[in-house]
């Protein structure tokens, strides 16, 4: 009888442990993506270049994410995400951060929202990359230059972020701790975005401010998505930024662009975009996007401050071979004048053609 009781107790304990484990999960995920790309005017001699590099939309990455059910609609969550160069195997950053894209832990509640702490994507990047930009904030300079002003500030260390949904309204807010003794504001950041869905229309507005050693970078943006049919979407938006930190002039430059003698103490950019995505058939998707930018008080090649205009257009075709694997091809063109001449290694226009392969796991 005693042995039976022990056996029953052990069985119940085992079932309890299985139940506890069933309420928790850790997932390994990621994607590998690379292209072979031809680019005109790729250096100061205006030579063409054929190279292997990152994917048009999605840099290669892998990560771990986990959740544990704490009961009452509350879960503990975490995410660790790395970005790397598939063609070289190197970490895709100059500081050799192991988890460049995300490294956070938090709590999520079905009613009260989600609170996370660590290194995280800003609300601006999360909204634009997931919903409002037709190319999901692309990777080639010729596709993503409009986002280069905010490029150094797309991720924030030592940050706390909150997000929640209220009927059709989605809000995200973030604060990054500067960590400077005697000054709570220095090297800090804050950002807030709000989006609202009403029928086929999704609209968003956002604001972000970063402090760099006491100087400010500000960006505000508006975005709109209109779902014409379940397979066709139209997208448009505006990004306005003001930079007192001197980072934008350098962030806008391509590799191989001429060195600048100075940087602007108060550069202002207004960038606009329009685009469409079309799921033509189950395996075939087409994307078209156009970007136009106007810079003021930007550093020019002769060391003065001036105006610059840049514009680009991109066509992207993606074909799914399975639920996890796709091939794609893309063509893009970009041209700059004025202050944007400092951002090209050679002539002020470039055409790129690329084919790529992506696998998601």
C-alpha positions in Angstrom: 0.0 0.0 0.0 2.8 2.3 0.9 4.6 1.6 -2.4 1.3 2.3 -4.3 1.0 5.7 -2.5 4.5 6.6 -3.4 4.0 5.6 -7.0 0.8 7.6 -7.2 2.5 10.6 -5.6 5.4 10.3 -8.1 3.0 10.2 -11.0 1.1 13.3 -9.8 4.4 15.1 -9.3 5.5 14.2 -12.8 2.2 15.3 -14.3 2.5 18.6 -12.3 6.0 19.1 -13.7 4.8 18.5 -17.2 2.0 21.0 -16.7 4.4 23.6 -15.5 6.7 23.0 -18.4 3.8 23.2 -20.8 3.1 26.7 -19.6 6.6 27.9 -20.5 8.4 27.9 -23.8 11.7 29.0 -25.3 12.0 29.3 -29.1 15.1 29.5 -31.3 14.2 31.5 -34.4 15.8 33.6 -37.1 16.4 34.1 -40.8 19.3 33.9 -43.2 19.3 36.3 -46.2 21.9 37.4 -48.7 22.0 39.0 -52.2 24.3 39.2 -55.2 24.1 42.9 -56.3 25.4 45.0 -59.2 25.7 48.7 -58.4 26.8 51.6 -60.7 29.1 54.4 -59.7 30.2 52.4 -56.6 33.5 54.3 -56.1 35.2 57.6 -56.8 36.2 56.3 -60.3 32.5 55.6 -61.0 33.2 51.9 -61.5 30.5 49.3 -61.3 30.6 46.7 -58.5 29.3 43.1 -58.2 29.3 42.0 -54.5 27.5 39.7 -52.1 25.9 41.4 -49.2 22.9 41.8 -46.9 19.3 41.2 -48.0 17.3 44.0 -49.5 14.8 44.1 -46.5 16.0 41.7 -43.8 19.5 41.4 -42.4 20.4 37.9 -41.2 19.7 37.3 -37.6 19.0 34.6 -35.0 17.5 34.8 -31.5 15.9 33.2 -28.5 12.6 34.3 -27.2 10.7 32.8 -24.2 7.6 33.1 -22.2 6.4 31.8 -18.9 2.7 31.8 -17.8 2.5 33.4 -14.4 -1.3 33.1 -14.2 -4.0 35.7 -14.2 -3.2 36.7 -17.8 0.3 37.6 -16.9 3.5 36.2 -18.5 7.2 36.7 -18.0 8.9 37.2 -21.4 12.4 37.7 -22.8 14.1 38.1 -26.1 17.8 37.9 -27.2 18.4 38.7 -30.9 21.6 38.9 -32.8 22.4 40.3 -36.3 25.2 39.0 -38.5 26.7 39.0 -41.9 25.9 35.8 -43.7 28.5 36.3 -46.4 31.4 36.7 -43.9 30.0 35.2 -40.7 30.9 38.3 -38.7 28.7 40.2 -36.2 27.0 43.0 -38.1 28.2 45.9 -36.0 31.5 47.7 -35.2 31.3 47.2 -31.5 30.9 43.4 -31.6 27.7 43.4 -29.6 26.4 39.8 -29.3 22.8 40.8 -29.2 22.7 44.0 -31.3 19.0 44.0 -32.1 17.3 43.1 -28.8 18.2 41.9 -25.3 15.3 42.5 -22.9 13.2 40.9 -20.2 9.7 41.9 -19.1 6.1 41.2 -18.1 3.1 41.0 -20.4 -0.5 41.1 -19.3 -3.5 40.6 -21.5 -5.3 43.6 -20.0 -2.6 46.0 -18.8 -0.1 45.6 -21.7 3.6 44.8 -21.9 6.6 46.3 -20.0 10.1 45.4 -21.1 13.6 46.4 -19.9 17.0 46.2 -21.7 18.3 47.0 -25.2 15.3 47.3 -27.5 14.0 48.6 -30.8 12.5 52.1 -30.5 8.8 52.5 -31.0 9.6 54.4 -34.2 11.6 51.5 -35.7 9.0 48.9 -34.6 6.1 50.7 -36.2 7.9 51.6 -39.4 9.6 48.3 -39.8 6.6 46.2 -39.2 3.7 48.1 -40.7 4.2 51.6 -42.3 7.2 51.5 -44.6 6.7 49.6 -47.9 10.3 48.2 -47.7 10.2 47.6 -43.9 13.1 50.1 -43.5 15.3 48.4 -46.1 19.0 47.6 -45.9 20.7 49.0 -49.1 21.6 52.6 -48.8 19.7 53.3 -52.0 16.5 52.1 -50.4 17.0 53.3 -46.8 18.8 56.7 -47.0 15.6 58.4 -45.9 15.9 56.7 -42.5 19.7 57.4 -42.1 19.1 60.5 -40.0 17.5 58.3 -37.3 19.7 55.3 -38.1 22.1 55.6 -35.2 19.1 55.9 -32.9 16.9 52.9 -33.9 17.9 50.8 -30.9 18.4 52.0 -27.3 20.4 50.6 -24.5 19.2 50.6 -20.8 15.6 51.3 -21.8 12.2 50.7 -20.5 9.3 50.3 -23.0 5.5 50.0 -22.5 2.9 49.0 -25.1 -0.7 48.2 -25.1 -3.9 48.1 -27.2 -7.1 50.0 -26.5 -9.7 48.9 -29.0 -8.3 50.2 -32.3 -5.6 52.3 -30.7 -2.1 50.9 -30.2 0.4 52.9 -28.1 4.2 52.4 -27.5 6.4 54.5 -25.2 10.1 54.2 -24.4 12.6 55.9 -22.1 16.3 55.3 -22.3 18.4 56.0 -19.2 21.5 58.1 -20.0 23.4 56.8 -17.0 25.5 60.0 -16.6 26.2 60.9 -12.9 24.7 64.2 -12.0 22.5 64.5 -15.2 19.4 62.4 -15.7 18.9 63.9 -19.2 22.3 63.6 -20.8 22.5 60.7 -23.3 18.9 59.7 -22.5 16.1 59.2 -25.0 12.3 59.1 -25.1 9.9 58.1 -27.8 6.2 57.7 -28.2 4.1 56.4 -31.1 0.4 55.9 -31.5 -1.5 54.1 -34.3 -5.2 53.8 -34.9 -7.0 51.3 -37.1 -10.4 52.1 -38.5 -11.7 49.7 -41.2 -9.2 49.6 -44.1 -7.2 52.6 -42.8 -4.2 52.5 -40.4 -2.7 55.8 -39.3 0.2 56.6 -37.0 2.1 59.5 -35.4 5.3 59.4 -33.5 8.0 61.4 -31.8 11.5 60.6 -30.6 14.2 62.6 -28.9 17.8 61.5 -28.3 20.3 63.4 -26.2 24.0 63.1 -27.2 26.3 64.8 -24.7 23.7 67.5 -24.1 22.8 68.1 -27.7 19.4 66.9 -29.2 18.3 64.8 -32.1 14.5 65.0 -32.7 12.3 63.2 -35.2 8.6 63.3 -35.7 6.7 61.2 -38.3 3.3 60.4 -39.7 2.3 57.3 -41.6 -0.7 55.9 -43.4 -1.7 52.5 -44.7 -4.8 52.0 -46.8 -5.9 48.4 -47.5 -7.6 48.5 -50.9 -8.2 44.7 -50.9 -6.7 42.0 -48.7 -3.9 41.7 -51.4 -3.2 45.4 -52.2 -2.0 48.1 -49.8 -1.1 51.7 -50.4 1.4 53.4 -48.0 2.6 57.0 -47.5 4.4 59.0 -44.8 6.5 61.9 -43.7 9.6 62.1 -41.5 10.8 65.4 -40.1 14.1 65.5 -38.2 16.3 68.1 -36.6 19.8 67.3 -35.6 22.1 69.3 -33.3 24.4 66.4 -32.5 26.4 66.3 -35.8 25.6 62.6 -36.4 23.2 63.0 -39.5 25.8 64.3 -41.9 28.0 61.3 -41.3 25.1 58.8 -41.0 23.8 59.8 -44.5 27.1 59.0 -46.2 27.7 55.8 -48.1 30.9 53.8 -47.7 33.6 55.5 -49.8 32.0 58.9 -49.8 34.3 61.9 -49.5 35.3 63.0 -46.1 33.6 66.1 -44.6 35.6 68.9 -43.1 32.9 69.7 -40.6 29.4 68.6 -39.6 26.2 70.7 -39.3 25.2 72.0 -35.9 21.6 72.1 -36.8 20.6 70.0 -39.8 16.9 69.7 -40.7 15.5 66.9 -43.0 12.1 66.4 -44.4 11.6 63.0 -46.1 8.5 61.7 -47.8 7.6 58.3 -49.1 4.8 56.5 -51.1 4.5 52.9 -51.9 2.4 49.9 -52.6 2.5 46.1 -51.8 0.6 43.6 -54.0 0.2 39.9 -53.3 -0.3 39.0 -57.0 -0.6 35.3 -56.4 -0.1 33.0 -53.4 3.7 32.8 -54.1 4.3 36.1 -55.8 4.4 39.5 -54.1 5.4 42.9 -55.7 6.5 46.1 -53.9 7.0 49.5 -55.3 8.4 52.4 -53.3 9.5 56.0 -53.9 11.4 58.4 -51.5 12.0 62.1 -51.6 14.2 64.0 -49.2 15.0 67.7 -48.6 17.8 68.7 -46.3 18.6 72.1 -44.9 21.6 73.4 -43.1 23.5 70.3 -44.2 27.3 70.1 -44.6 28.4 70.3 -48.2 31.6 69.3 -49.9 33.1 72.8 -49.8 32.6 73.1 -46.0 29.6 75.4 -46.1 26.0 74.7 -45.0 23.5 74.2 -47.7 20.4 72.6 -49.1 20.3 69.1 -50.6 17.7 67.0 -52.4 17.7 63.2 -52.8 15.2 60.8 -54.4 15.0 57.1 -55.1 12.6 54.5 -56.5 12.6 50.7 -55.9 10.8 47.7 -57.4 10.9 44.4 -55.5 9.5 41.0 -56.6 9.4 38.1 -54.1 8.6 34.5 -54.9 7.9 32.0 -52.2 9.3 28.5 -52.8 7.7 27.3 -49.5 6.4 28.8 -46.3 10.0 29.4 -45.2 12.0 30.0 -48.3 11.8 32.7 -51.0 13.8 34.1 -53.9 13.6 37.7 -54.9 14.9 40.3 -57.3 15.1 44.1 -57.0 15.9 47.2 -59.1 16.6 50.6 -57.6 17.7 54.1 -58.7 18.7 57.1 -56.6 20.0 60.6 -57.4 21.1 63.5 -55.2 22.0 67.1 -55.6 23.4 69.9 -53.4 24.5 68.7 -50.0 23.7 65.1 -51.0 26.7 65.1 -53.3 28.7 64.5 -50.2 26.9 61.1 -49.7 27.9 59.5 -53.1 31.4 58.0 -53.6 31.3 59.1 -57.3 28.6 60.5 -59.6 25.5 61.7 -58.0 23.3 58.8 -59.2 23.3 55.0 -58.8 21.4 52.1 -60.2 21.3 48.8 -58.4 20.1 45.3 -59.5 20.1 42.4 -57.1 18.9 38.8 -56.7 18.5 37.2 -53.3 17.6 34.1 -51.3 16.0 34.1 -47.8 15.2 31.3 -45.5 13.2 31.7 -42.3 13.5 29.3 -39.4 
